Amino acid sequence: MNMDKLLARKTVGQRLRYLREEKELNQKDLEQKTRINRKKLGRLESDKQELTHSDAIILADFYNISCDTLLRGVRTECYHIEYITGLKNGAIKYLYKIKRNHPEIMEIINDILGNKEIAEPLFEAFYIYAMLDLPPFVKLEDGTPVGRITLALSDEQTILKNVVSDYLHEILISIRSKYEGKKHKQNEKEVELMLEKFRSTMREKEEQNLIHEKELLKQQLLEETLIKQELLEQDVD
């Protein structure tokens, strides 16, 4: 059984179905092995019925996993972390990797999460980027010059980029000022590797922005062409 694939399933029902299929069993086979009614198993796998305590124990024992893993979708060793913080396996695994390989970055993460003045605006910026939806009255999709201008000005990607950039700039200044006196000393190779990774990331972002700008320009040209055609047709009439 692939534990990562199991934990990627979001619901109890999805995990139950994955476990059964991994053992190459149908619901009738599972009924015989667990004494749990086949129709009930179908409802459980479809998330149409909640798993009882007794059935959870039976199924967890049968699949040789913990009830925490079956019911909550977390590794047993991560349960208390998930319960206290709400972090899922992927996040916990990533933080453990950072702690092991890059303790200096882990220190910064702790400083960010432990500082309300930094953490709140940081996650507010993420929330704005993920959830902001511009009201429809901001945009005028009527093909007029004024309409095209409002569409350009209300382009969500442009607005969000500017808003989030301002937030992150202030946050980075706060973090940097905290570390002015104790910058991490790195050898030339480490610095070069970090700089190259940064340059690569920036190149990718520039390419993405260029593609986005080309798409906007293409859309704008298309709209202008359509307007010109409409004007020509009106002149002909």
Buried (B, 14 or more C-beta within 10 A) or exposed (E): EEEEEBBBBEEBBBBBBBBBEEEEBEBEEBBEEBEBEEEBBBEBBEBEBEBEEEBBEBBBEBBEBBBBBBBBBBBEEBBEBBEEEEBBBEBBBEBEEBBEEEEEEBBBEEBBEEBEEBBEBBEEBEEBBEEEEEEEEEBBEEBEEEBBEBBEEBBEEBBBBEBBEEBBEBBEEBBEEBEEEEEEEEEEEEEEEEEEEEEEEEEEEEEEEEEBEEEBEEEEEEBEEEBEEEEEEEEEE
